[in-house]
């Protein structure tokens, strides 16, 4: 069994896009001849990455379109040259706003069952943050430096943050900060406002309405304030409160000081693009993503935090799900029944 590989898949069904990867995980014996056999994954290699696919929703946008999604995934398995029966590890994860859809949980488990052996269904912001932090390179970075490394994985609906120190997880926190929380066309007309961001907008006295136009300056102000509130929370300038409308969930009561920051997710990928200067530039993808990407970087710099380039951005979570969700644990001992004492001769008083 030494030096063999298993096929693992990762499927990330996000607010904006769905991603699929196939990887080979090589495991080998790492124990000595004088101890119990112990195996570890010694190499993780991606062998197929799907193109980005817009997450299919039904007309009312409150349900995932299962038929369309499974059809696309079947096509990806074929392109990867992999039969489902060959898959022995991996994870299907629903992230961001998609996790709130009516049929999200049933689809999650359905896809896990149809995707191969030992493929698990994962939901929950904390796990999303952890997988993204491992996929982005923040986890490995934390093993190389002395301080605390934060990975902020910002997608369409949420910003999932995980803190690592010396390869250990300190905790996670998730914010209602994402590129598709407000959607608009290139004329500045608002086409969608997510219910999850409405409480925060109201608390700041922003009265946005669908079908109403917004100018670049006002949209920039909203995004700036959103980023400022998130960074003030992360840096301890603002205490963590359960009634904070920007916070989705957290394991922290007090966030420890952060030394370095990585940004992954779709917003991390947009950092490579030029900052928008008009509402037309902002809405090039029909949302506030390009503006959010550059405003969050400005706020990180205002907080005097060191920004480190992530090794993976938009595919960080799916890579974490496909390559980091499997571990080989322990050793199984088998003893033939003939070598065990006969129960009828065992003294139960001893």
N, C-alpha and C positions, 0 to 999 in steps of 0.2 A: 504493500500500500504506500510505501514511501515515495515521495515525489510525484504523486498522482494529482490530477486536477478535477474539479467539479465545475459545472456550469451554473452560474448565478445570474438572475435577472433583477433589474430595478425598474419600477414603473412609478412615475410621479405624476399624479393628476392634479395640476395646479389651477389657480384662479384663471390665469391667462392661457397657459399652454400645458400640454401633456408631453412627457419625455419617456423614452424607453432605452435601456442599455442592456447589453449582454457582456458578462465578464467571466474570465476563467480564474478560479481561485486554486492555487497550488498549495497542497499541504504536505508536510513532511514530519517525520519523527524527530523530536528535539531532545528527548530524554536519553540518559545514559543506559548502558546495559545492566546497571545495578539498581535501577529504580523502575517504578511502574511505567508502562508505555505512555508517552504524552506527545500529542500531535498539535501542531500549530499551523495556521495559514502563513506561508512564507513568501507568497507572491500573489499580487492581485493585478490582473491585466484586463483592460477593456478591449473587447474584440468587435463590438458593434455599438454604434450610437445612432439613434433615430434622428430624423429632422424634428424641429419643433412643430408641434401640432396644436392648433387652437382647440382647447378643451370644448367638446361639443355639448351644448345645452339645449333643452327643449325651448319652445317659443316663449314661454312665460319666464324663463331663466331661473326657475326654482328647482329644476331637476336636471340631472345629467342624462344625456342621450346614450343609453347603454348600447343599443344596436350599432350606432355609428362608431362608438368608442371601441367595442369588441372587434368590429370589422377592421378598423385601423390597426389594432394590436395583432390580429391574425396576419395581416399583411407584413407587419414588422418582424414577426417570428420567421416568416418565409424569407424575407430579405436577409435576415441574419443567418439563415441556413440552420435553424435550431428547431427541433421538435419539442413540444411541451414535455414529453416523457423523459427527455434528457436533462431537464432543469432540476437541480437538487438543492437550490438555495435561492434566497432573495427576498424582496419585499415589495408590496404594493402600498403606496402611501398617498393619501388624499390631503392636500395642503391648502392653506389660506381659506378664501371665501368658498371654495368648492366643498369643503368639509361641512358647510352649513346647509347644503342642498338637501331636499326632502329624502332622496333615495341614496344619499352618499354612503351610509353604513352598509346597506345591503349590497351595493355595487362593489364596495371595497372587499367584502368577504367573497362575493361571487368571483371577482377577478383573481383573488388569491388562490381560490380552489382550482381555477381553470388555468393557472399559470405555471404549474409544476409542483413537484414534491417539496415540502418544507418551505414554501413561499408564504410569508406571513403578511397579514393585513395590519397596517399601522395607521393610527389616527391619533392626533394630539399634538399640540404645539410644541411641547417639550421635546418629544422625540424628533419632530421635524427639525427643530433648532440643532439638536445634537448631530443628526445625520448630515445636515448642511455644513456644520462646523467641521466635520470629519472630511466631507467631500471637497470643501473649499481649500483645505490645507492649513486651517487655523489650529487644528489639533496637533499636527506635526510641528508647526511653528512654536507652539507652546512648550514643546519638549526641548527646543533649541535656545530659548531665551528665558531669562529669570522672572520677568514680570507676567502680568495677566493679559491674555489675548482674547479679545471679544470678536466673534463673528456675527455680523448683522446680515441675515439673509432676507432680502426684501423682494417680494414678488408682487403679484397683482393685488392681494388683499391684506397681507400681514407682513410685519417685520419680525422674524424669529431670531432672537439673540441668545447665544450661548457663550459662557465665559470659561476659558481653560487656563489652568496654571500647572506647569510641569506635567502635562498629559493627563491631568485630573479635571473632571467637570466640577465647576464651582456652583453652577446653577443656570437657569434659563429664565427669560422674560420675553413675552410677545406683545407687540403693539399693533393697534389698528392703523398701520401705516403701509400703504401700497399704491402701486401705479394705477390700478383700475378701480379704486374706490370712488373716483370721480372720472366720468367719461365725457368727452366733448368732441365736436367736429372742428374742422380747421377754420370755421368762421367764428368759433368761440361759443357756439350754442351747446349748452349742457344736455347730454343725452341720457345720463344715468348717474344716480347718487346712491352709493351703497348704504343700506340701513345701519351698518356697523360704524360708519363715520358720522352719521347724523347727530348723535348725542354730543360729540366733541365739537362739531360745527356750531350747534346751538349754544353750547357753553361759551363759545368765543364770539357769539352774536353775528355769525355768518349765515345769511339767509339765502342759500342757493336754491334754485328751482330748476327742474327739468324744463327744457324748451326756452329757458331764458339765457341771454348771452352774458358772457363775462369777459372782461378785458385782461390782457396779459399781466398788468401790474397787480390787479386784485388776486388773480390766480397765484401769482408768485408770492404774494403776501401770505396767502393761506398755506401754501406748501412750506414756506419758510417757518411759519409758526408751528406747523406740525412737526417739522424736523427739530426745531428748537425745544419743544416740549419733550420729545423723545430723548434727545441728547442730555437735557437737563436732568431727566430721570436717570439715565445711565451713568451720569457723572456725579450723582448725589446732590446736585444743586436743588433738586426738587424731591421731596420724600415720596416713597411709594405708598400709595393709598388705594384701597380696594375699590373706592368709588371714582377713581380716575378713569374718565371715559375713553382715554387713549390706550389704556392697558387692557389687553385681552386676558392674559393669565401670567402668573409669575411664581417662581419658587423662592424668590428673594424677599427678605424683609428690609435688608440694607444691601445695596450693591457695592462690592469691594472696588477699590481704585483700579482703573483700567489703564494699561500702558500702551497697547497696540490694538488697532482695529482693522478688520478685513470686511469688505462688503461683497456678498455673493447674491445669487438670485438674478432674475431678469434685470433688476435695477443696477446690479453690479456690472452687467454686460453693457448697459447704456452709458457707463462712465467713459467708454472709449469714443462715444459720439460727441460732437460739438454741442455746447450748452445752447438751449433754445433762447432766442431773443424776442420772439413774437408769439402770439397765440397760435399762429399757423404752424410754427416750428414745434411748439409744445404738443399740439394734437396730431402729430404725424402718424402716431399709432392709435389715435382715437381716445387717448387718455392722458394722464398727467405724468406718466413714467419718465420721459426725458427731463422734465423740470425737477422732479423729485430726486433723480440721480445726482444732479449737480448741486442742488440745494443741501442735500444731506452731507455731501463732501465739504461744502462751505462751513456747515455747522460743526463738523468734526474738527476742522482747522480752527474755528473760533474757540473750541474747547481745549485747544493745544494737545490733541491726541495724535499719535503717530499712525498714519494710514499706510497699511501694507497691502500690496497687490495680491489678490486671491489667485491661487493656481487654477481654480475653476469658479465660474460665476453662475450662469443660468442653469448649468447641469450639476451644481454642487449637491443638491438634495438627492437627485436620482442616482448619482454616483455613490453617495453615502448609503442609500437604500440597497443598491445592487452589489456594492463591494465591502461595505463596513457593517452590514446587519448580521453577518454570520461569524460565529466564533466556534472553535472546537474546544470542548471542555472535558476535562477529566479522563478517566479510563474506566472501562467496564470490566469487572472481574466475574468470571464464570467458574463455578465449582460444581463438579459432577455430584449428583445426589448420593452416589455410592460412597463418596468420601466424607459425607456428613454423618454425625452420630444418629443412631436410630432414636426417634423421639420417645419411644416407649421405654428406653433405658436412661433417659435424661432425668436427673434429680432436680426437680423444680424447687426444692427447698434450699439449694445452695445459693 
